[in-house]
């Protein structure tokens, strides 16, 4: 089974939530995606939910003419599409919009009423056919992951995509250690707290601002670099213009000192008890 982090050489990808919805921004967003791919980014994350396919159409245009094997393309499907025949139809439509004949990873966007065993069994068939190279889950908490691993084929899950940033560290209490114990990769969405008011507390924090100034970086770059600081998380910020993509790429080069980490832990401490899984 393909492991995302084994193949991805660069720890920052490109998220596409809210992209592709505005015709006025279409060209700019295409340029941003292409710039990222041309400058070392490999992972593009999307979902059939994003603009009801608009983001996938945008990506489909952006990746034209680029070697498909150089891209790690991830999409996600609705929980109500989590079993045949709906799963196959959703996959076919995503592939059509993306202009490709396979996905590197296909994720269950969040849990629904369809039994997880059925979803896994159906996904495994598409892996065998080569239509998807791996499958994974999103917004799964510790109990969900433990349940998945007990099911037939469940240990083939290749990633869990969850909300993770310095203002939302709940997964560090139990979920992240559990995934690390089994080498299950974590994909961090909303790494700079986009769409989350808690992000303001970070960007306005004087400690974060001081550390950013010391590194010659923006507070957003510090937030992004923090999510990948331990080398086993792929972070997927959504960025709609070339300037932000450039800054994201540069963030991967930030190396924190022990003092940096100590100060950040003081103002945004790690959890000391089980926390509900954050979802946006």
PAPA-217841 format. One record per residue (C-alpha): x, y, z; residue number from 1. Coordinates in nm, 2 decimals. Layout:
BEGIN
<px=X&py=Y&pz=Z&lummi=NUM> .
...
# end
This chain:
BEGIN
<px=0.00&py=0.00&pz=0.00&lummi=1> .
<px=0.14&py=0.34&pz=-0.10&lummi=2> .
<px=0.22&py=0.55&pz=0.21&lummi=3> .
<px=0.17&py=0.92&pz=0.14&lummi=4> .
<px=0.47&py=1.04&pz=0.33&lummi=5> .
<px=0.70&py=0.78&pz=0.18&lummi=6> .
<px=0.63&py=0.92&pz=-0.16&lummi=7> .
<px=0.59&py=1.29&pz=-0.09&lummi=8> .
<px=0.92&py=1.45&pz=-0.07&lummi=9> .
<px=0.78&py=1.79&pz=0.03&lummi=10> .
<px=0.58&py=1.82&pz=0.36&lummi=11> .
<px=0.35&py=2.10&pz=0.24&lummi=12> .
<px=0.07&py=2.05&pz=-0.01&lummi=13> .
<px=-0.21&py=2.26&pz=-0.15&lummi=14> .
<px=-0.56&py=2.26&pz=-0.02&lummi=15> .
<px=-0.84&py=2.38&pz=-0.25&lummi=16> .
<px=-1.15&py=2.44&pz=-0.03&lummi=17> .
<px=-1.34&py=2.75&pz=-0.17&lummi=18> .
<px=-1.13&py=2.74&pz=-0.48&lummi=19> .
<px=-1.29&py=2.73&pz=-0.83&lummi=20> .
<px=-1.61&py=2.91&pz=-0.71&lummi=21> .
<px=-1.53&py=3.25&pz=-0.86&lummi=22> .
<px=-1.48&py=3.29&pz=-1.24&lummi=23> .
<px=-1.30&py=3.62&pz=-1.17&lummi=24> .
<px=-1.04&py=3.43&pz=-0.97&lummi=25> .
<px=-1.01&py=3.12&pz=-1.19&lummi=26> .
<px=-0.70&py=3.23&pz=-1.38&lummi=27> .
<px=-0.52&py=3.35&pz=-1.06&lummi=28> .
<px=-0.60&py=3.02&pz=-0.89&lummi=29> .
<px=-0.48&py=2.82&pz=-1.19&lummi=30> .
<px=-0.15&py=3.01&pz=-1.18&lummi=31> .
<px=-0.11&py=2.95&pz=-0.80&lummi=32> .
<px=-0.16&py=2.57&pz=-0.84&lummi=33> .
<px=0.08&py=2.55&pz=-1.13&lummi=34> .
<px=0.34&py=2.76&pz=-0.95&lummi=35> .
<px=0.33&py=2.52&pz=-0.66&lummi=36> .
<px=0.37&py=2.21&pz=-0.87&lummi=37> .
<px=0.65&py=2.38&pz=-1.06&lummi=38> .
<px=0.84&py=2.46&pz=-0.74&lummi=39> .
<px=0.84&py=2.14&pz=-0.55&lummi=40> .
<px=0.49&py=2.09&pz=-0.41&lummi=41> .
<px=0.34&py=1.75&pz=-0.50&lummi=42> .
<px=0.03&py=1.70&pz=-0.29&lummi=43> .
<px=-0.30&py=1.86&pz=-0.40&lummi=44> .
<px=-0.60&py=1.79&pz=-0.18&lummi=45> .
<px=-0.96&py=1.84&pz=-0.29&lummi=46> .
<px=-1.31&py=1.69&pz=-0.25&lummi=47> .
<px=-1.63&py=1.65&pz=-0.44&lummi=48> .
<px=-1.79&py=1.87&pz=-0.18&lummi=49> .
<px=-1.57&py=2.17&pz=-0.26&lummi=50> .
<px=-1.80&py=2.39&pz=-0.48&lummi=51> .
<px=-1.98&py=2.07&pz=-0.57&lummi=52> .
<px=-1.70&py=1.98&pz=-0.81&lummi=53> .
<px=-1.57&py=2.33&pz=-0.89&lummi=54> .
<px=-1.24&py=2.27&pz=-0.72&lummi=55> .
<px=-1.18&py=1.95&pz=-0.90&lummi=56> .
<px=-1.25&py=2.11&pz=-1.23&lummi=57> .
<px=-1.01&py=2.39&pz=-1.15&lummi=58> .
<px=-0.74&py=2.13&pz=-1.06&lummi=59> .
<px=-0.81&py=1.94&pz=-1.38&lummi=60> .
<px=-0.73&py=2.24&pz=-1.58&lummi=61> .
<px=-0.42&py=2.33&pz=-1.37&lummi=62> .
<px=-0.25&py=1.99&pz=-1.41&lummi=63> .
<px=-0.29&py=1.97&pz=-1.78&lummi=64> .
<px=0.05&py=1.92&pz=-1.94&lummi=65> .
<px=0.22&py=1.83&pz=-1.61&lummi=66> .
<px=0.35&py=1.48&pz=-1.56&lummi=67> .
<px=0.08&py=1.30&pz=-1.37&lummi=68> .
<px=0.33&py=1.09&pz=-1.18&lummi=69> .
<px=0.48&py=1.40&pz=-1.03&lummi=70> .
<px=0.15&py=1.48&pz=-0.85&lummi=71> .
<px=-0.01&py=1.32&pz=-0.54&lummi=72> .
<px=-0.37&py=1.39&pz=-0.60&lummi=73> .
<px=-0.62&py=1.34&pz=-0.31&lummi=74> .
<px=-0.99&py=1.37&pz=-0.33&lummi=75> .
<px=-1.27&py=1.30&pz=-0.08&lummi=76> .
<px=-1.62&py=1.17&pz=-0.11&lummi=77> .
<px=-1.94&py=1.24&pz=0.08&lummi=78> .
<px=-2.05&py=0.99&pz=0.36&lummi=79> .
<px=-2.37&py=0.92&pz=0.17&lummi=80> .
<px=-2.16&py=0.81&pz=-0.13&lummi=81> .
<px=-1.96&py=0.56&pz=0.09&lummi=82> .
<px=-2.09&py=0.24&pz=-0.07&lummi=83> .
<px=-2.16&py=0.10&pz=-0.41&lummi=84> .
<px=-2.31&py=0.20&pz=-0.65&lummi=85> .
<px=-2.28&py=0.56&pz=-0.52&lummi=86> .
<px=-1.91&py=0.53&pz=-0.44&lummi=87> .
<px=-1.83&py=0.42&pz=-0.80&lummi=88> .
<px=-2.04&py=0.70&pz=-0.95&lummi=89> .
<px=-1.88&py=0.96&pz=-0.72&lummi=90> .
<px=-1.53&py=0.84&pz=-0.81&lummi=91> .
<px=-1.60&py=0.84&pz=-1.18&lummi=92> .
<px=-1.73&py=1.19&pz=-1.16&lummi=93> .
<px=-1.43&py=1.31&pz=-0.96&lummi=94> .
<px=-1.19&py=1.15&pz=-1.21&lummi=95> .
<px=-1.38&py=1.31&pz=-1.50&lummi=96> .
<px=-1.36&py=1.66&pz=-1.34&lummi=97> .
<px=-0.99&py=1.61&pz=-1.26&lummi=98> .
<px=-0.91&py=1.49&pz=-1.60&lummi=99> .
<px=-0.72&py=1.18&pz=-1.47&lummi=100> .
<px=-0.77&py=0.81&pz=-1.47&lummi=101> .
<px=-0.66&py=0.75&pz=-1.11&lummi=102> .
<px=-0.63&py=0.91&pz=-0.77&lummi=103> .
<px=-0.33&py=0.87&pz=-0.55&lummi=104> .
<px=-0.56&py=0.87&pz=-0.24&lummi=105> .
<px=-0.94&py=0.87&pz=-0.19&lummi=106> .
<px=-1.07&py=0.97&pz=0.15&lummi=107> .
<px=-1.40&py=0.92&pz=0.33&lummi=108> .
<px=-1.47&py=1.29&pz=0.42&lummi=109> .
<px=-1.64&py=1.21&pz=0.75&lummi=110> .
<px=-1.83&py=0.92&pz=0.90&lummi=111> .
<px=-2.19&py=0.87&pz=0.82&lummi=112> .
<px=-2.45&py=0.60&pz=0.86&lummi=113> .
<px=-2.30&py=0.35&pz=0.61&lummi=114> .
<px=-2.11&py=0.07&pz=0.78&lummi=115> .
<px=-1.74&py=0.14&pz=0.77&lummi=116> .
<px=-1.67&py=-0.22&pz=0.67&lummi=117> .
<px=-1.87&py=-0.18&pz=0.36&lummi=118> .
<px=-1.68&py=0.13&pz=0.26&lummi=119> .
<px=-1.35&py=-0.03&pz=0.32&lummi=120> .
<px=-1.44&py=-0.34&pz=0.11&lummi=121> .
<px=-1.56&py=-0.12&pz=-0.18&lummi=122> .
<px=-1.25&py=0.10&pz=-0.17&lummi=123> .
<px=-1.02&py=-0.21&pz=-0.16&lummi=124> .
<px=-1.17&py=-0.32&pz=-0.49&lummi=125> .
<px=-1.08&py=0.01&pz=-0.66&lummi=126> .
<px=-0.73&py=-0.02&pz=-0.52&lummi=127> .
<px=-0.70&py=-0.37&pz=-0.68&lummi=128> .
<px=-0.82&py=-0.22&pz=-1.01&lummi=129> .
<px=-0.57&py=0.06&pz=-0.99&lummi=130> .
<px=-0.83&py=0.33&pz=-1.01&lummi=131> .
<px=-0.72&py=0.45&pz=-0.67&lummi=132> .
<px=-0.37&py=0.39&pz=-0.54&lummi=133> .
<px=-0.47&py=0.41&pz=-0.17&lummi=134> .
<px=-0.76&py=0.51&pz=0.04&lummi=135> .
<px=-0.79&py=0.69&pz=0.38&lummi=136> .
<px=-1.02&py=0.87&pz=0.61&lummi=137> .
<px=-1.08&py=1.23&pz=0.72&lummi=138> .
<px=-1.21&py=1.37&pz=1.05&lummi=139> .
<px=-1.16&py=1.03&pz=1.23&lummi=140> .
<px=-1.10&py=1.04&pz=1.60&lummi=141> .
<px=-0.91&py=0.78&pz=1.81&lummi=142> .
<px=-1.21&py=0.55&pz=1.85&lummi=143> .
<px=-1.28&py=0.57&pz=1.48&lummi=144> .
<px=-0.92&py=0.47&pz=1.39&lummi=145> .
<px=-0.92&py=0.19&pz=1.64&lummi=146> .
<px=-1.24&py=0.06&pz=1.49&lummi=147> .
<px=-1.11&py=0.09&pz=1.14&lummi=148> .
<px=-0.80&py=-0.11&pz=1.23&lummi=149> .
<px=-1.01&py=-0.40&pz=1.36&lummi=150> .
<px=-1.20&py=-0.44&pz=1.03&lummi=151> .
<px=-1.10&py=-0.65&pz=0.74&lummi=152> .
<px=-0.87&py=-0.44&pz=0.52&lummi=153> .
<px=-0.88&py=-0.16&pz=0.77&lummi=154> .
<px=-0.51&py=-0.15&pz=0.83&lummi=155> .
<px=-0.47&py=-0.05&pz=0.47&lummi=156> .
<px=-0.59&py=0.30&pz=0.55&lummi=157> .
<px=-0.31&py=0.52&pz=0.43&lummi=158> .
<px=-0.39&py=0.85&pz=0.61&lummi=159> .
<px=-0.62&py=1.04&pz=0.84&lummi=160> .
<px=-0.69&py=1.41&pz=0.74&lummi=161> .
<px=-0.78&py=1.62&pz=1.05&lummi=162> .
<px=-0.78&py=1.98&pz=1.16&lummi=163> .
<px=-0.45&py=2.07&pz=1.32&lummi=164> .
<px=-0.28&py=2.39&pz=1.40&lummi=165> .
<px=-0.11&py=2.56&pz=1.69&lummi=166> .
<px=-0.45&py=2.69&pz=1.82&lummi=167> .
<px=-0.61&py=2.35&pz=1.79&lummi=168> .
<px=-0.38&py=2.09&pz=1.94&lummi=169> .
<px=-0.63&py=1.84&pz=2.07&lummi=170> .
<px=-0.51&py=1.55&pz=1.85&lummi=171> .
<px=-0.17&py=1.56&pz=2.03&lummi=172> .
<px=-0.33&py=1.40&pz=2.34&lummi=173> .
<px=-0.42&py=1.06&pz=2.20&lummi=174> .
<px=-0.49&py=1.06&pz=1.82&lummi=175> .
<px=-0.16&py=1.17&pz=1.69&lummi=176> .
<px=0.04&py=0.94&pz=1.92&lummi=177> .
<px=-0.18&py=0.65&pz=1.82&lummi=178> .
<px=-0.13&py=0.72&pz=1.45&lummi=179> .
<px=0.25&py=0.76&pz=1.50&lummi=180> .
<px=0.26&py=0.42&pz=1.68&lummi=181> .
<px=0.13&py=0.25&pz=1.37&lummi=182> .
<px=0.29&py=0.49&pz=1.11&lummi=183> .
<px=-0.04&py=0.62&pz=0.99&lummi=184> .
<px=0.03&py=0.95&pz=0.82&lummi=185> .
<px=-0.16&py=1.26&pz=0.93&lummi=186> .
<px=-0.27&py=1.53&pz=0.68&lummi=187> .
<px=-0.33&py=1.86&pz=0.86&lummi=188> .
<px=-0.60&py=2.08&pz=0.72&lummi=189> .
<px=-0.66&py=2.44&pz=0.83&lummi=190> .
<px=-0.29&py=2.46&pz=0.94&lummi=191> .
<px=-0.32&py=2.84&pz=0.96&lummi=192> .
<px=-0.67&py=2.83&pz=1.11&lummi=193> .
<px=-0.84&py=2.95&pz=0.80&lummi=194> .
<px=-1.21&py=2.98&pz=0.87&lummi=195> .
<px=-1.15&py=2.95&pz=1.24&lummi=196> .
<px=-1.17&py=3.26&pz=1.47&lummi=197> .
<px=-0.90&py=3.10&pz=1.70&lummi=198> .
<px=-0.65&py=3.20&pz=1.43&lummi=199> .
<px=-0.68&py=3.56&pz=1.53&lummi=200> .
<px=-0.55&py=3.47&pz=1.88&lummi=201> .
<px=-0.23&py=3.33&pz=1.71&lummi=202> .
<px=-0.17&py=3.61&pz=1.46&lummi=203> .
<px=-0.22&py=3.88&pz=1.72&lummi=204> .
<px=0.00&py=3.70&pz=1.98&lummi=205> .
<px=0.32&py=3.90&pz=2.06&lummi=206> .
<px=0.52&py=3.59&pz=2.12&lummi=207> .
<px=0.43&py=3.45&pz=1.78&lummi=208> .
<px=0.50&py=3.79&pz=1.62&lummi=209> .
<px=0.84&py=3.81&pz=1.79&lummi=210> .
<px=0.94&py=3.46&pz=1.67&lummi=211> .
<px=0.82&py=3.54&pz=1.32&lummi=212> .
<px=1.03&py=3.86&pz=1.32&lummi=213> .
<px=1.33&py=3.67&pz=1.44&lummi=214> .
<px=1.29&py=3.42&pz=1.15&lummi=215> .
<px=1.22&py=3.69&pz=0.90&lummi=216> .
<px=0.88&py=3.53&pz=0.84&lummi=217> .
<px=0.51&py=3.60&pz=0.86&lummi=218> .
<px=0.30&py=3.47&pz=1.15&lummi=219> .
<px=0.13&py=3.25&pz=0.90&lummi=220> .
<px=0.46&py=3.09&pz=0.79&lummi=221> .
<px=0.53&py=3.03&pz=1.16&lummi=222> .
<px=0.20&py=2.86&pz=1.20&lummi=223> .
<px=0.25&py=2.65&pz=0.89&lummi=224> .
<px=0.61&py=2.55&pz=0.98&lummi=225> .
<px=0.49&py=2.45&pz=1.33&lummi=226> .
<px=0.25&py=2.19&pz=1.19&lummi=227> .
<px=0.53&py=2.01&pz=1.01&lummi=228> .
<px=0.80&py=2.06&pz=1.28&lummi=229> .
<px=0.83&py=1.69&pz=1.37&lummi=230> .
<px=0.86&py=1.57&pz=1.01&lummi=231> .
<px=0.57&py=1.33&pz=1.00&lummi=232> .
<px=0.27&py=1.55&pz=0.90&lummi=233> .
<px=0.17&py=1.67&pz=0.56&lummi=234> .
<px=0.01&py=2.02&pz=0.58&lummi=235> .
<px=-0.23&py=2.14&pz=0.32&lummi=236> .
<px=-0.30&py=2.52&pz=0.35&lummi=237> .
<px=-0.54&py=2.66&pz=0.10&lummi=238> .
<px=-0.38&py=2.94&pz=-0.11&lummi=239> .
<px=-0.53&py=3.11&pz=-0.40&lummi=240> .
<px=-0.24&py=3.32&pz=-0.53&lummi=241> .
<px=0.12&py=3.28&pz=-0.62&lummi=242> .
<px=0.25&py=3.50&pz=-0.34&lummi=243> .
<px=0.10&py=3.29&pz=-0.07&lummi=244> .
<px=0.22&py=2.97&pz=-0.24&lummi=245> .
<px=0.57&py=3.11&pz=-0.24&lummi=246> .
<px=0.54&py=3.19&pz=0.13&lummi=247> .
<px=0.41&py=2.84&pz=0.20&lummi=248> .
<px=0.71&py=2.69&pz=0.02&lummi=249> .
<px=0.95&py=2.91&pz=0.21&lummi=250> .
<px=0.78&py=2.81&pz=0.54&lummi=251> .
<px=0.92&py=2.45&pz=0.50&lummi=252> .
<px=1.27&py=2.59&pz=0.55&lummi=253> .
<px=1.20&py=2.73&pz=0.89&lummi=254> .
<px=1.38&py=2.55&pz=1.17&lummi=255> .
<px=1.26&py=2.62&pz=1.52&lummi=256> .
<px=1.50&py=2.64&pz=1.82&lummi=257> .
<px=1.42&py=2.47&pz=2.15&lummi=258> .
<px=1.35&py=2.81&pz=2.29&lummi=259> .
<px=1.11&py=2.89&pz=2.01&lummi=260> .
<px=0.92&py=2.57&pz=2.08&lummi=261> .
<px=0.92&py=2.64&pz=2.46&lummi=262> .
<px=0.78&py=2.98&pz=2.41&lummi=263> .
<px=0.51&py=2.86&pz=2.17&lummi=264> .
<px=0.41&py=2.59&pz=2.41&lummi=265> .
<px=0.37&py=2.84&pz=2.68&lummi=266> .
<px=0.12&py=3.06&pz=2.49&lummi=267> .
<px=-0.05&py=2.77&pz=2.31&lummi=268> .
<px=0.00&py=2.47&pz=2.54&lummi=269> .
<px=-0.04&py=2.11&pz=2.44&lummi=270> .
<px=-0.36&py=1.94&pz=2.57&lummi=271> .
<px=-0.36&py=1.77&pz=2.91&lummi=272> .
<px=-0.68&py=1.58&pz=2.86&lummi=273> .
<px=-0.89&py=1.43&pz=2.59&lummi=274> .
<px=-1.04&py=1.70&pz=2.36&lummi=275> .
<px=-1.33&py=1.67&pz=2.12&lummi=276> .
<px=-1.20&py=1.65&pz=1.76&lummi=277> .
<px=-1.21&py=1.99&pz=1.60&lummi=278> .
<px=-1.39&py=2.00&pz=1.26&lummi=279> .
<px=-1.48&py=2.29&pz=1.03&lummi=280> .
# end
